[in-house]
Amino acid sequence: MAVMPARFYAPRYWPTWLALGVMRLAVLLPYPAILAVGRSLGRLARILPLPYVRVARRNIELCLPELDAAAREDLLDGHFQSLGIGALESALTWWGNDEHIAALSRVEGLEHLEAALARGKGVIVLLAHFTTLQIGARILNARIPINVLYRPTKNELLAAVSGGSFGRNARKAIRHDDVRAMISALRRNEIVWYAADQSYRKKGATMVPFFGHPAATNVFTSRLSQMTGATVLYYATERLPGNAGWRAVIEPAFAGWPSDDPVADTLRYHARIEAQVRRMPDQYWWIHRRFKGLSDDYPDYYGPR
């Protein structure tokens, strides 16, 4: 771990250091043990009075209304176990080695990525926030160098550690709001790994349906592709049953992307996410407040924090 600024050793960061120490040790465990410990951490988080539980339950109600109350609670239990595993997978992302990660994963559809690079206009690898998000980046980068877009967390120490990891284990780490760096990478015919599915309420935000509910969304991916000529591919990662590791799939390029309608393009992206959620609902990032509006007349689905 790189030398950290002195302010990161203040008492306010001690819990973060403890968590990072546990994660660092977890890398030494065999994969089945990582799964077992992760599930235990998730079960503990599930019974704590955390606001994330309420947010996840509400999102499941909104997106999967066909589930009855018992099925939703079962999904909530499974989701928090998936979150626990995902936390330890982040440790593998930050400190694991490529050979170990490659041995536990398989990537399908690399031919689509190679064909897109052959066009010479760059590639946007578009994905969504699942609990395999970080390990998914490392799985792909172990095969071919990628530029990873990241959003620093509010915890500065955690942001420094995760950002440093992306800097070591990717071609380049690009801040999510550094449009110039994204365009430059694409014009060099490089790959930009981009998860553009979370709530977005800044300039250019548009309400786009997600699971039938209008959601504040960033439609910039379509414009970025239009500006650069980059090919857009959807990338899905899943944690396989048992101790089988991970499967990552690079889908064929979106035909006719970009169109002259960024909202229509984004709806196609949302449809891919929804299909993936229905295949593996416990692995989706349900704890995010996805359904926040752009105006005061939008329903308040979550209540006060």
C-alpha positions in Angstrom: 0.0 0.0 0.0 1.4 3.5 -0.9 2.5 5.9 1.8 -0.6 7.8 2.9 -0.9 11.5 4.0 -0.7 12.0 7.7 -4.3 13.1 8.0 -5.4 9.5 7.1 -4.1 8.3 10.5 -6.5 10.4 12.5 -9.0 8.5 14.7 -11.9 9.1 12.3 -10.1 6.8 9.9 -9.3 4.0 12.3 -12.5 2.0 11.5 -11.6 2.2 7.8 -8.0 1.0 8.5 -9.5 -1.9 10.4 -11.8 -2.8 7.5 -8.9 -2.5 5.0 -6.8 -4.8 7.2 -9.5 -7.4 7.2 -9.8 -7.1 3.4 -6.1 -7.4 2.9 -6.0 -10.6 5.0 -8.9 -12.0 3.0 -6.9 -12.0 -0.1 -4.8 -14.8 1.5 -7.8 -17.0 1.8 -8.8 -19.7 -0.7 -11.8 -18.7 -2.8 -14.4 -20.9 -1.0 -13.4 -19.3 2.3 -13.8 -15.9 0.8 -17.3 -16.8 -0.2 -18.1 -18.2 3.3 -16.7 -15.2 5.1 -18.4 -12.8 2.7 -21.8 -14.4 3.3 -21.3 -14.2 7.0 -20.5 -10.5 6.8 -23.6 -10.0 4.6 -25.9 -11.8 7.1 -24.5 -9.5 9.9 -25.2 -6.4 7.8 -28.7 -7.6 7.0 -29.7 -7.6 10.7 -28.1 -4.3 11.6 -30.3 -1.1 11.7 -28.8 0.2 8.5 -30.7 2.5 6.1 -29.4 0.4 3.2 -31.8 -2.4 4.2 -34.8 -0.1 3.9 -33.5 1.3 0.5 -32.9 -2.2 -0.9 -36.3 -3.4 0.2 -38.0 -0.4 -1.4 -36.2 -0.9 -4.7 -37.1 -4.6 -4.8 -40.8 -3.6 -4.2 -40.6 -1.1 -7.1 -38.8 -3.2 -9.6 -40.1 -6.7 -8.9 -43.7 -6.2 -7.8 -44.6 -9.8 -8.9 -42.7 -11.1 -5.9 -44.7 -11.7 -2.7 -43.5 -10.4 0.6 -41.8 -13.6 1.6 -40.0 -13.8 -1.7 -38.8 -10.2 -1.4 -37.4 -10.9 2.0 -35.6 -14.0 0.7 -34.1 -11.9 -2.1 -33.1 -9.3 0.4 -31.3 -11.9 2.5 -29.5 -13.2 -0.6 -28.6 -9.7 -1.7 -26.8 -8.8 1.5 -24.9 -12.1 1.3 -23.9 -11.1 -2.2 -22.9 -7.6 -0.9 -20.6 -9.3 1.7 -19.0 -11.4 -0.9 -18.6 -8.4 -3.2 -16.8 -6.5 -0.5 -14.1 -9.3 -0.3 -14.0 -9.5 -4.0 -13.0 -5.8 -3.9 -10.0 -6.9 -1.9 -9.1 -9.4 -4.7 -9.6 -6.5 -7.2 -7.2 -4.3 -5.3 -4.5 -6.7 -4.2 -5.0 -10.1 -6.0 -2.9 -11.2 -8.9 -4.0 -11.5 -12.5 -3.2 -15.3 -12.7 -5.4 -16.1 -9.7 -8.3 -14.0 -11.0 -7.9 -15.4 -14.5 -8.0 -18.9 -13.2 -11.3 -18.2 -11.4 -13.0 -16.6 -14.3 -13.9 -17.0 -17.9 -14.7 -14.3 -20.5 -17.0 -14.9 -23.4 -17.3 -12.6 -26.4 -13.8 -11.3 -26.6 -14.2 -11.5 -30.4 -16.8 -8.7 -30.2 -14.2 -6.5 -28.4 -11.5 -7.3 -30.9 -13.8 -6.5 -33.8 -14.7 -3.2 -32.2 -11.1 -2.3 -31.7 -10.4 -3.2 -35.3 -12.6 -0.3 -36.3 -10.1 2.1 -34.8 -12.6 4.4 -33.1 -12.3 3.2 -29.5 -14.7 1.1 -27.4 -17.1 2.0 -24.6 -17.7 -1.1 -22.5 -21.0 -0.3 -20.9 -22.1 -2.1 -17.7 -24.2 -1.7 -14.6 -23.7 -1.7 -10.8 -23.9 -5.3 -9.6 -22.0 -6.7 -6.6 -19.4 -8.0 -9.0 -18.7 -4.5 -10.4 -15.1 -4.2 -9.3 -14.0 -7.7 -9.8 -15.6 -7.5 -13.3 -13.2 -4.7 -14.2 -10.2 -6.7 -13.0 -11.4 -9.8 -14.9 -11.5 -7.9 -18.2 -8.2 -6.0 -17.6 -6.4 -9.3 -16.9 -7.1 -10.1 -20.6 -6.8 -6.7 -22.2 -5.9 -3.2 -20.8 -8.8 -1.0 -20.1 -9.4 2.6 -18.9 -11.6 2.4 -15.8 -14.0 5.3 -14.9 -14.4 5.7 -11.2 -16.3 7.9 -8.7 -14.3 8.7 -5.6 -16.1 7.8 -2.4 -16.8 10.4 0.3 -14.3 8.5 2.6 -11.0 9.9 1.4 -8.9 7.0 2.6 -11.1 4.5 0.9 -11.0 6.6 -2.2 -7.2 6.8 -2.2 -6.9 3.0 -1.8 -9.5 2.1 -4.5 -8.2 4.8 -6.9 -4.7 3.6 -6.4 -5.8 0.1 -7.2 -7.4 1.2 -10.5 -4.2 3.1 -11.3 -2.1 -0.1 -10.8 -4.5 -2.6 -12.3 -5.8 -0.8 -15.4 -4.4 1.1 -18.3 -5.6 4.3 -16.6 -8.1 5.4 -13.9 -10.3 8.2 -15.1 -12.6 10.2 -12.9 -16.3 9.8 -13.9 -16.5 13.6 -14.7 -13.3 13.9 -16.8 -14.9 14.0 -20.2 -11.7 15.2 -21.9 -9.8 12.1 -20.7 -12.6 9.8 -21.9 -12.6 11.4 -25.4 -8.8 11.3 -25.6 -8.7 7.6 -24.6 -11.4 6.7 -27.3 -9.6 8.7 -29.9 -6.4 6.6 -29.2 -8.6 3.6 -29.9 -8.6 2.4 -26.3 -11.3 0.8 -24.1 -13.3 2.9 -21.6 -15.1 0.8 -19.0 -18.2 2.8 -18.0 -21.1 2.1 -15.5 -23.6 4.8 -16.3 -26.7 3.4 -14.5 -26.9 5.2 -11.2 -29.0 8.1 -10.3 -27.8 11.3 -12.0 -29.2 14.7 -11.2 -26.7 17.1 -12.6 -26.7 19.1 -15.9 -28.0 17.0 -18.7 -29.9 14.6 -16.5 -33.1 13.1 -18.1 -35.9 11.0 -16.6 -35.7 7.7 -18.4 -37.8 4.7 -17.4 -36.1 1.9 -15.5 -38.3 -1.1 -14.5 -41.2 1.0 -15.6 -40.4 3.9 -13.2 -38.9 7.3 -14.4 -35.4 7.5 -13.0 -32.9 10.4 -13.2 -30.4 9.2 -15.7 -27.2 10.3 -17.5 -27.7 9.9 -21.2 -24.2 11.0 -22.0 -23.0 7.6 -23.2 -24.9 8.0 -26.5 -23.5 11.5 -27.0 -19.9 10.3 -26.2 -20.3 7.6 -28.8 -21.6 10.1 -31.3 -18.7 12.5 -30.7 -16.0 9.8 -31.1 -17.5 7.1 -33.3 -16.8 4.6 -30.5 -18.5 1.2 -30.6 -20.6 0.4 -27.5 -20.7 -3.1 -26.0 -22.6 -4.3 -23.0 -20.6 -6.2 -20.5 -22.2 -8.5 -17.8 -20.4 -10.2 -15.0 -21.9 -12.8 -12.7 -20.8 -14.8 -9.7 -21.3 -18.5 -10.6 -22.9 -21.0 -8.2 -20.7 -23.0 -5.8 -17.0 -22.3 -6.0 -16.9 -21.9 -9.8 -15.8 -18.2 -9.8 -17.1 -15.7 -12.3 -18.4 -15.6 -15.8 -18.1 -12.4 -17.9 -19.9 -11.9 -21.2 -19.1 -9.2 -23.8 -22.2 -8.9 -25.9 -22.3 -7.9 -29.6 -22.2 -4.2 -30.4 -25.5 -2.3 -30.1 -26.7 -2.1 -33.7 -27.6 1.5 -34.8 -26.0 3.0 -31.7 -25.9 5.9 -31.4 -29.2 7.0 -32.9 -30.5 10.5 -33.0 -32.4 10.0 -29.8 -30.2 9.6 -26.6 -33.2 8.6 -24.5 -34.0 5.8 -26.9 -30.4 4.6 -26.8 -30.5 4.7 -23.0 -33.7 2.7 -22.9 -31.9 -0.1 -24.8 -29.2 0.1 -22.2 -31.7 -0.1 -19.4 -33.4 -3.1 -21.0 -30.0 -5.0 -20.9 -29.7 -4.2 -17.2 -33.2 -5.3 -16.5 -32.6 -8.6 -18.3 -29.5 -9.2 -16.2 -31.2 -8.3 -13.0 -34.0 -10.8 -13.7 -31.3 -13.5 -14.3 -29.4 -12.8 -11.0 -31.5 -10.5 -8.8 -29.5 -11.1 -5.7 -26.4 -9.7 -7.4 -27.8 -6.3 -8.4 -26.9 -3.2 -6.4 -30.2 -2.7 -4.7 -28.9 -0.5 -1.9 -28.6 2.6 -4.3 -31.4 5.2 -4.2 -32.0 4.8 -7.9 -35.4 6.4 -8.0 -34.7 10.0 -7.0 -36.5 12.7 -9.1 -35.3 15.9 -10.7 -38.2 18.0 -9.2 -40.1 18.3 -6.0 -43.3 16.8 -7.5 -41.5 13.5 -8.0 -42.6 10.8 -5.5 -40.3 10.4 -2.4 -39.8 6.6 -2.5 -37.2 6.5 0.3 -38.1 9.1 2.9 -35.5 10.9 5.1 -32.0 9.4 5.3 
